Amino acid sequence: MTARVDVLLTKEEVSPERISGSIVVVLDVLLATTTIAYALRQGMPRVLPVAGESAARAGADALGPDECLLAGEWLGRPIPSFAPIDPLRWAWPDCAQRSLILSSTNGTVALASAWHAKELYAGALVNADAVARDAAARGAGDDVLLVCAGSSGRFAFDDFLAAGCIVERLSRVGEWLPSDAALAALAAYRAHAQDIAGALRLSRTGRWLVREGFGDLVELAGGVDRMPLVARREAGWLVRA
């Protein structure tokens, strides 16, 4: 039986029934899952995505302040005493010695909601091919569910593009039965494949980031397959697998 690939348009669609037995890839291109890939590429050993500020602070207390970097935002605003979700401006290489505890409005909430999936990945445009290949290899016929984190319950074009990119990459390494949502995501990705960064700048979050002076983060997020690494859940953390 051919394995299926499906796309959820927002994190609010995640439920135990939807993720049961599936390989889940969570997508929050602007910016949580791109940040996770960047942090692991820079050498951070592990990332803990959490559902909110209190969980982040509890995790930091358990590790100790010298062992982790606490980063996050809520509704686009900085959280007091947290580093911003802006990895280009973190203190590298010092940060590479720490674990990352990350809290965001959408991406880390989506990851926490899907935490008990059979396999769980943090996916983005920057690591789409690596994640697709690893998911296909580990799945052995399991369905793949791509979860677009969205934006506070709303559809997010940037995440949808990444879903389409991963559908396209999966098609290179196996046969899949795509849902209508997966077909639509694939069509959107192919329509913009020649200028993905430009497409991200058209999205609601992309426009906001550019307006606030963070166009470099949009360019970073639009670098398809620029970071060929797998961010996968292992032993309670996301690690470079």
LUMLOZA-26929 format. One record per residue: x, y, z of N, C-alpha, C, O, CB in turn; residue in one letter. Coordinates in steps of 0.2 Angstrom, whole numbers. Glycine has a CB too. Layout:
BEGIN
R    n.u    n.v    n.w   ca.u   ca.v   ca.w    c.u    c.v    c.w    o.u    o.v    o.w   cb.u   cb.v   cb.w  aa
R      X      Y      Z      X      Y      Z      X      Y      Z      X      Y      Z      X      Y      Z   A
...
% end
This chain:
BEGIN
R    n.u    n.v    n.w   ca.u   ca.v   ca.w    c.u    c.v    c.w    o.u    o.v    o.w   cb.u   cb.v   cb.w  aa
R      4     -6      0      0      0      0      4      6      0      9      7      4     -5      0      6   M
R      3     11     -4      7     17     -5      6     22      1      0     23      3      5     21    -11   T
R     11     24      4     11     29     10      8     35      7      9     37      2     18     29     13   A
R      5     39     12      2     45     10      6     51     13     10     50     18     -5     45     13   R
R      5     56      9      8     63     12      3     68     12     -1     69      7     14     65      8   V
R      2     71     18     -4     76     19     -1     82     22      5     82     25     -9     73     24   D
R     -5     87     22     -3     94     24     -8     97     29    -14     97     27     -1     99     19   V
R     -6     99     35    -11    102     39     -9    110     39     -3    112     39    -11    100     47   L
R    -14    114     38    -13    121     36    -11    125     42     -8    131     42    -19    124     33   L
R    -13    123     48    -11    127     55    -10    122     60    -12    116     60    -17    132     57   T
R     -7    124     65     -5    120     71    -12    118     75    -12    113     78     -1    123     76   K
R    -17    122     74    -23    120     78    -27    114     75    -31    111     78    -28    126     77   E
R    -24    111     69    -27    105     66    -24     99     69    -26     93     68    -27    105     59   E
R    -19    100     73    -15     94     76    -19     91     81    -22     94     86     -8     96     79   V
R    -20     84     81    -23     81     87    -20     74     87    -16     72     83    -31     80     85   S
R    -21     71     93    -18     64     94    -20     59     88    -16     55     86    -20     61    100   P
R    -26     60     86    -28     55     80    -25     57     74    -23     52     70    -36     56     79   E
R    -23     63     72    -20     65     66    -13     63     66    -10     61     61    -21     72     65   R
R     -9     63     72     -2     61     71     -1     54     73      5     52     72      1     66     76   I
R     -6     50     75     -5     43     77     -2     39     72     -5     39     66    -11     40     80   S
R      4     36     73      7     32     68     10     35     62     13     32     58      2     27     65   G
R     11     42     62     13     46     56     20     48     58     22     49     64      9     51     54   S
R     24     50     53     30     54     53     28     61     52     25     63     47     35     52     48   I
R     29     65     57     27     72     57     33     77     56     38     76     59     23     74     64   V
R     32     81     51     37     87     50     33     93     52     28     95     48     40     86     43   V
R     36     97     57     33    103     58     37    109     55     43    109     54     33    105     66   V
R     33    114     52     36    119     48     34    126     50     28    127     51     34    118     40   L
R     39    130     52     38    137     54     44    141     51     48    142     55     37    138     62   D
R     43    142     45     49    145     41     51    151     44     57    153     44     47    145     34   V
R     46    156     46     48    162     49     45    163     56     40    166     57     45    168     44   L
R     49    160     61     56    158     60     58    152     64     64    151     64     60    164     62   L
R     54    149     68     56    145     73     60    139     70     65    137     73     50    142     77   A
R     57    135     65     61    129     63     67    131     59     72    127     59     56    125     59   T
R     67    137     55     73    139     52     79    141     58     84    139     57     72    146     48   T
R     76    144     63     81    145     69     84    139     72     90    138     73     77    149     74   T
R     80    134     72     82    127     75     87    124     70     93    122     73     76    122     76   I
R     86    124     64     91    122     59     98    126     60    103    123     60     89    122     52   A
R     97    132     60    103    136     60    107    135     67    113    135     67    101    144     60   Y
R    103    135     72    107    133     79    111    127     79    116    126     81    102    133     84   A
R    108    122     76    111    115     76    117    115     71    122    112     72    106    110     73   L
R    116    119     65    122    119     61    128    123     64    133    122     63    120    123     54   R
R    126    128     68    131    132     71    135    128     77    140    130     80    129    138     74   Q
R    132    122     79    135    118     84    132    117     90    134    113     95    142    121     85   G
R    126    120     91    122    119     97    120    112     98    118    109     93    116    124     98   M
R    121    108    103    120    101    104    113     99    103    111     93    101    123     99    110   P
R    108    103    106    101    101    106     97    107    107     99    112    109    100     96    112   R
R     90    106    105     85    111    106     79    108    109     77    103    107     84    114     99   V
R     76    112    114     70    110    117     65    115    115     65    121    117     71    109    125   L
R     60    113    110     54    118    109     49    117    114     47    111    115     52    116    102   P
R     46    123    116     41    122    122     35    126    120     36    130    115     44    125    128   V
R     30    125    123     23    128    122     22    135    125     17    138    123     18    124    124   A
R     27    138    128     26    144    131     31    146    136     36    143    137     19    145    135   G
R     31    153    138     36    156    142     37    152    149     43    151    151     34    163    144   E
R     32    150    152     33    146    159     37    140    158     41    138    162     26    145    162   S
R     35    136    153     39    130    151     46    131    150     50    127    151     35    126    146   A
R     47    136    146     54    138    144     58    140    150     64    137    151     54    144    139   A
R     55    143    155     59    145    161     60    139    165     65    138    169     55    151    165   R
R     55    135    166     56    129    170     62    124    167     66    122    171     49    124    170   A
R     62    124    160     67    120    157     74    123    158     79    120    160     66    120    150   G
R     74    130    158     81    133    160     83    132    167     89    132    168     80    141    158   A
R     78    133    171     79    132    179     82    125    180     87    124    184     73    133    183   D
R     80    120    176     82    113    177     89    112    174     93    108    177     77    108    173   A
R     91    115    169     98    115    166    103    119    170    108    117    171     97    116    159   L
R    100    125    172    105    130    174    107    135    169    107    134    163    112    127    177   G
R    107    142    171    108    147    167    114    147    162    114    150    157    108    154    171   P
R    120    143    165    126    143    161    125    137    155    130    137    151    132    142    165   D
R    120    133    156    120    127    151    115    128    145    115    124    141    118    121    155   E
R    112    134    145    107    135    140    106    142    138    108    147    141    100    132    142   C
R    104    143    132    101    149    129     94    149    129     91    145    126    105    151    122   L
R     91    154    132     83    154    132     81    160    127     83    166    128     81    156    140   L
R     78    158    122     76    162    117     68    162    115     65    156    116     80    161    110   A
R     65    167    113     58    167    112     55    173    110     58    179    111     55    163    117   G
R     49    173    108     44    178    107     37    176    108     36    170    109     45    181    100   E
R     33    181    109     26    180    110     22    185    106     23    191    107     23    180    117   W
R     18    183    101     15    188     96     19    193     93     18    199     92      9    191    100   L
R     25    190     92     30    195     88     34    199     93     38    203     90     27    199     83   G
R     33    199     99     36    204    104     41    200    108     40    194    110     31    207    109   R
R     47    203    110     52    200    114     49    198    121     44    201    124     58    204    115   P
R     51    192    124     50    190    130     55    193    135     61    192    134     49    182    131   I
R     53    196    141     59    199    145     64    194    147     62    188    149     56    202    151   P
R     70    195    146     76    191    148     77    186    143     82    182    144     75    188    155   S
R     73    185    138     75    180    133     79    183    127     78    189    126     68    177    130   F
R     83    179    124     86    181    118     80    182    113     76    177    113     92    177    116   A
R     81    186    108     76    186    102     77    180     98     82    177     97     76    193     98   P
R     72    178     94     72    173     89     76    176     83     72    178     78     66    169     87   I
R     82    177     83     86    181     78     93    178     78     98    181     81     86    188     79   D
R     94    172     76    100    168     77    106    171     74    112    170     76    100    161     75   P
R    105    176     69    111    179     65    114    184     70    120    186     69    108    183     59   L
R    111    186     76    113    191     80    115    188     87    116    192     92    108    197     81   R
R    115    181     88    117    178     94    124    178     95    128    179     90    114    171     95   W
R    127    177    101    134    178    102    138    172    100    139    167    104    135    180    109   A
R    139    171     94    143    165     91    150    167     92    152    172     91    141    163     84   W
R    154    162     93    153    155     94    151    153    101    150    147    103    159    151     92   P
R    151    157    106    149    156    113    143    152    114    142    147    118    149    162    117   D
R    138    154    110    131    150    110    132    143    108    127    139    111    126    154    106   C
R    136    141    104    137    134    102    138    129    108    137    123    107    142    134     97   A
R    140    132    113    142    127    119    136    126    123    136    122    128    147    131    123   Q
R    130    129    122    124    129    126    118    125    122    118    125    116    122    135    128   R
R    114    122    126    108    119    123    103    125    122    103    130    126    105    114    128   S
R     98    125    117     94    130    116     87    128    118     84    123    117     93    131    108   L
R     84    132    122     77    132    124     73    137    121     74    143    122     76    132    132   I
R     68    135    117     65    140    112     57    140    113     54    135    113     67    138    105   L
R     55    146    113     47    147    114     45    152    109     48    157    109     46    149    121   S
R     40    150    105     37    155    100     30    154    100     27    149    102     40    153     93   S
R     27    159     97     19    159     96     17    153     92     11    150     94     17    165     93   T
R     20    151     87     17    146     83     22    140     82     19    134     83     16    149     76   N
R     28    140     80     32    135     78     33    130     84     32    124     83     38    137     76   G
R     35    132     90     37    128     95     30    125     98     31    120    101     41    132    101   T
R     25    129     98     19    126    100     17    120     96     14    115     98     13    132    100   V
R     18    121     89     16    116     85     20    109     86     18    104     86     17    118     78   A
R     27    110     87     31    105     89     29    102     96     29     95     96     39    107     90   L
R     27    105    101     25    103    107     19     99    106     18     93    109     24    108    112   A
R     14    101    102      8     98    101      9     91     97      5     86     98      3    102     97   S
R     14     91     93     15     84     89     21     80     92     23     76     89     17     86     82   A
R     23     82     99     29     79    102     28     71    102     34     68    102     30     81    109   W
R     22     68    102     22     61    103     20     57     97     18     52     97     16     59    108   H
R     22     61     91     21     57     85     27     51     84     31     51     88     22     62     79   A
R     26     47     80     30     41     79     37     44     78     42     41     81     28     37     73   K
R     38     48     73     44     52     72     43     59     71     37     61     69     48     49     66   E
R     47     64     74     46     71     73     52     74     71     57     73     73     43     73     80   L
R     51     79     66     56     83     63     54     90     64     48     92     63     57     81     56   Y
R     59     95     64     58    102     63     61    103     56     67    102     54     62    106     68   A
R     56    105     51     58    106     44     57    113     42     53    117     46     53    101     40   G
R     61    115     37     60    122     34     63    121     27     65    116     25     65    126     39   A
R     63    127     24     65    127     17     73    125     17     75    122     12     64    133     14   L
R     76    127     22     84    127     22     86    120     23     92    118     21     87    131     28   V
R     82    115     26     84    108     26     79    103     23     78     98     26     85    107     34   N
R     75    106     19     69    102     16     72     95     13     69     90     15     66    106     10   A
R     77     95      9     79     89      6     82     84     11     80     78     11     84     90      1   D
R     86     86     16     88     82     21     83     79     25     83     73     27     93     85     25   A
R     78     83     27     72     80     31     68     75     27     66     70     30     68     86     34   V
R     67     77     21     63     72     17     66     65     16     63     60     17     61     75     10   A
R     73     65     15     76     59     14     77     55     20     76     49     20     83     61     11   R
R     78     58     26     78     55     32     71     52     34     71     46     36     81     59     38   D
R     66     56     33     59     54     35     57     48     30     54     43     33     54     59     34   A
R     59     48     24     57     42     19     61     36     21     58     30     21     59     44     12   A
R     67     37     23     72     31     25     69     28     31     69     22     32     79     33     25   A
R     67     32     36     66     29     43     58     27     43     56     23     47     67     35     48   R
R     54     29     38     47     28     39     45     21     37     40     18     39     44     33     35   G
R     49     18     32     47     11     29     40     10     28     37      6     30     49      6     35   A
R     37     15     24     30     15     22     25     18     26     19     18     25     28      8     22   G
R     27     22     32     23     26     36     21     32     32     24     35     28     26     28     42   D
R     15     34     34     12     41     31     16     47     34     19     46     39      5     42     33   D
R     17     52     30     20     58     32     15     63     32     11     65     28     26     60     27   V
R     15     67     38     11     73     39     15     79     40     19     79     45      6     71     46   L
R     14     84     36     17     90     36     13     95     39      7     96     37     19     93     29   L
R     15     98     45     11    102     49     14    110     48     19    111     50     11    100     57   V
R     10    114     45     11    121     44      9    124     51      4    124     53      8    124     38   C
R     14    127     54     12    130     61      7    136     60      3    137     64     19    133     64   A
R      8    139     54      3    145     53      4    151     58     10    151     61     -4    142     55   G
R      0    155     58      1    162     62     -6    163     66    -10    166     64      2    168     57   S
R     -5    161     72    -11    162     77    -17    159     74    -22    163     74    -11    169     79   S
R    -17    153     71    -23    150     69    -25    152     61    -30    150     58    -29    152     73   G
R    -21    156     58    -22    158     51    -17    155     47    -11    153     49    -21    166     51   R
R    -18    154     41    -14    151     36     -8    155     35     -9    161     35    -18    150     29   F
R     -2    152     34      4    156     33      7    153     26      9    147     25      9    155     39   A
R      8    158     21     10    156     15     17    153     15     19    149     11     10    162     10   F
R     22    156     19     29    154     20     29    146     22     33    142     19     32    158     25   D
R     25    144     27     25    137     29     22    133     23     25    127     22     21    136     35   D
R     17    135     20     14    131     14     19    130      9     19    124      6      8    135     11   F
R     23    135      7     29    134      2     33    129      4     36    124      0     32    141      1   L
R     35    129     11     40    124     13     37    117     13     40    112     11     42    125     20   A
R     30    116     14     27    110     14     27    107      6     29    101      5     20    110     16   A
R     26    112      2     27    110     -5     34    108     -7     34    103    -11     24    115    -10   G
R     39    111     -5     45    109     -6     47    102     -3     50     98     -7     50    114     -3   C
R     45    100      3     46     94      5     42     88      1     44     83      0     44     94     13   I
R     36     90     -1     32     85     -5     36     84    -11     37     78    -13     25     88     -7   V
R     39     89    -14     43     88    -20     49     84    -19     51     79    -23     45     95    -23   E
R     52     85    -13     58     81    -12     57     74    -10     60     69    -12     62     84     -6   R
R     51     73     -7     49     66     -5     48     62    -12     49     56    -12     42     66     -1   L
R     45     66    -17     44     62    -23     50     60    -27     50     56    -31     40     67    -28   S
R     56     63    -25     62     60    -28     64     54    -25     69     51    -28     67     66    -27   R
R     62     52    -19     65     46    -15     60     41    -14     61     36    -10     68     49     -9   V
R     54     41    -17     49     36    -16     42     38    -19     42     43    -22     48     35     -9   G
R     38     33    -19     31     34    -21     26     36    -15     26     33    -10     28     28    -25   E
R     22     41    -16     18     44    -11     11     45    -14     10     47    -20     21     50     -8   W
R      6     44    -10     -1     46    -12     -2     53     -9     -4     53     -3     -6     41    -10   L
R     -2     58    -13     -3     65    -10    -10     67     -9    -15     65    -13      0     70    -14   P
R    -12     70     -3    -18     73     -2    -19     79     -6    -15     81    -10    -20     75      5   S
R    -25     81     -7    -27     88    -11    -23     93     -8    -20     97    -12    -34     89    -10   D
R    -22     94     -1    -18     99      2    -11     98      0     -7    103     -1    -19     99      9   A
R     -8     92      0     -1     91     -3      0     93    -10      5     96    -12      1     84     -2   A
R     -5     92    -14     -5     94    -21     -5    101    -22     -1    104    -26    -11     90    -25   L
R     -9    105    -18     -9    112    -18     -3    115    -16      0    120    -19    -15    114    -14   A
R      0    112    -11      7    115     -8     12    114    -13     16    118    -15      9    111     -2   A
R     12    108    -17     17    107    -22     16    112    -28     21    114    -30     16     99    -24   L
R     10    113    -30      9    118    -35     12    125    -33     15    128    -37      2    118    -37   A
R     10    127    -27     13    133    -25     20    134    -25     23    139    -27     10    135    -18   A
R     23    128    -22     31    128    -22     34    129    -29     38    133    -30     33    122    -18   Y
R     31    125    -34     34    125    -40     33    132    -44     37    134    -48     30    119    -44   R
R     27    135    -42     26    141    -45     31    147    -43     32    152    -47     19    144    -44   A
R     34    146    -37     38    151    -34     45    148    -34     50    152    -31     36    153    -28   H
R     47    143    -36     53    139    -35     59    144    -37     65    143    -35     54    133    -38   A
R     58    148    -43     64    152    -45     66    158    -41     71    161    -41     62    154    -52   Q
R     61    159    -36     63    165    -32     59    164    -25     54    168    -23     61    172    -35   D
R     61    159    -21     58    158    -15     59    163    -10     54    165     -7     61    151    -12   I
R     65    166     -9     65    172     -5     61    178     -6     58    181     -2     73    175     -5   A
R     60    179    -13     55    184    -15     48    182    -13     44    186    -11     55    185    -22   G
R     46    176    -14     39    174    -11     39    174     -4     33    176     -2     38    166    -13   A
R     44    173      0     43    174      7     42    181      9     39    183     14     50    171     11   L
R     45    186      5     44    193      6     37    195      5     35    200      8     49    197      2   R
R     34    191      1     27    193      0     22    191      5     16    193      6     24    190     -7   L
R     24    186      9     20    183     14     19    188     20     23    193     21     23    177     17   S
R     14    187     24     12    192     29     18    193     34     20    199     36      6    190     33   R
R     21    187     37     26    188     41     32    190     38     36    194     41     28    181     44   T
R     33    189     32     39    191     28     39    199     27     44    202     28     40    188     21   G
R     33    201     25     32    209     25     34    212     31     37    217     32     25    210     23   R
R     31    209     37     32    212     43     40    212     45     42    217     48     28    208     49   W
R     43    206     44     50    206     46     54    211     42     59    215     44     53    199     44   L
R     53    212     35     56    217     31     55    224     34     60    228     34     54    216     24   V
R     49    225     35     47    232     38     51    233     44     52    239     46     40    232     39   R
R     52    228     48     55    229     55     63    229     54     66    230     59     53    224     60   E
R     65    228     48     73    228     47     76    222     48     82    221     49     76    233     53   G
R     72    216     47     75    210     47     75    206     41     73    200     41     72    206     53   F
R     76    209     36     76    206     29     81    201     28     80    196     24     77    211     24   G
R     86    201     32     92    196     32     89    190     34     91    184     32     98    198     35   D
R     84    190     39     81    183     41     77    180     36     77    174     36     78    185     48   L
R     74    184     32     69    182     27     74    178     22     72    173     19     65    187     24   V
R     79    182     20     84    179     15     87    172     18     88    167     14     90    184     14   E
R     89    172     24     91    166     27     86    160     26     88    155     24     93    167     35   L
R     80    162     28     75    157     28     73    154     21     71    149     20     68    159     31   A
R     74    158     16     73    157      9     78    153      5     78    151      0     72    163      5   G
R     84    151      9     89    147      6     88    140      6     90    136     10     96    149     10   G
R     84    138      0     82    131      0     88    126      0     93    127     -4     78    130     -7   V
R     88    121      5     93    116      6    100    119      7    105    116      7     93    112     -1   D
R    100    125     10    106    128     12    109    125     18    115    125     19    105    136     13   R
R    105    122     22    108    118     28    106    111     28    101    109     31    105    122     35   M
R    110    107     25    108    100     24    109     96     30    113     91     30    112     97     18   P
R    105     97     35    105     93     41     98     91     43     93     94     41    108     97     47   L
R     97     86     47     91     84     50     90     86     57     94     84     61     91     76     49   V
R     85     89     58     83     91     65     77     86     67     72     87     65     81     98     66   A
R     79     81     71     74     76     73     74     75     81     79     76     84     76     69     70   R
R     68     73     83     67     72     90     71     65     92     70     60     89     60     71     92   R
R     75     66     97     78     60    100     79     61    108     82     67    110     85     59     97   E
R     77     57    112     78     57    119     76     64    122     79     67    126     85     56    121   A
R     70     66    120     67     72    123     69     78    120     67     84    123     68     72    130   G
R     74     79    115     76     85    112     76     84    105     75     79    102     83     86    115   W
R     76     90    101     78     90     94     86     90     94     89     95     96     75     96     90   L
R     88     86     90     96     85     89     97     85     81     93     84     77     99     80     93   V
R    104     86     80    106     85     73    107     78     72    112     75     75    113     89     72   R
R    103     75     68    103     67     68    107     65     62    108     59     61     96     65     67   A
% end
